Amino acid sequence: MTEVAFHFNAPDKLGYACRLLRKAYLKGARVVVLGSSRDCASLDQALWTMTAGEFVPHCRESGAALLLKASPILIASGHAPPADFPADVLLNLTDAYPAGFERFERVIEVVTLDEADRQRARERWKQYKTAGCEPLRHDLKMAGSAT
């Protein structure tokens, strides 16, 4: 069964995603990130411009086959992860319930302080429950952590 975790109260979704991806990379995880086209471009740029020594290797879904094979992190737009990229973790930055999430060991949903974002997250939470998952809740405000 896939472990689904919602990380609530992220002050900056993309900044938090960068820190999560760095942590995942350092632990040797392979990750697919789903986001809007704009968020994918912004995340790609942010990962390239992280502080010296903190670079996180990654590629976009349009990358060459050799690059896709070698990259630990794939950034893809849309609501379904590419089936041909082997990964352990799905990081969902979209507003939609991700099709095909079941093939991952873990799914992480990042939710900001914005009320509209929180409402869409509540809908996804219900969809995961309907699919038989019991989502975990990580309140970043209570934890006093941004990763």
Helices and strands as residue ranges (DSSP letters): E 3-10, H 13-26, E 31-35, H 37-48, E 59-60, H 65-70, E 73-77, E 89-92, G 101-103, E 106-112, H 115-130, E 136-139, H 140-143
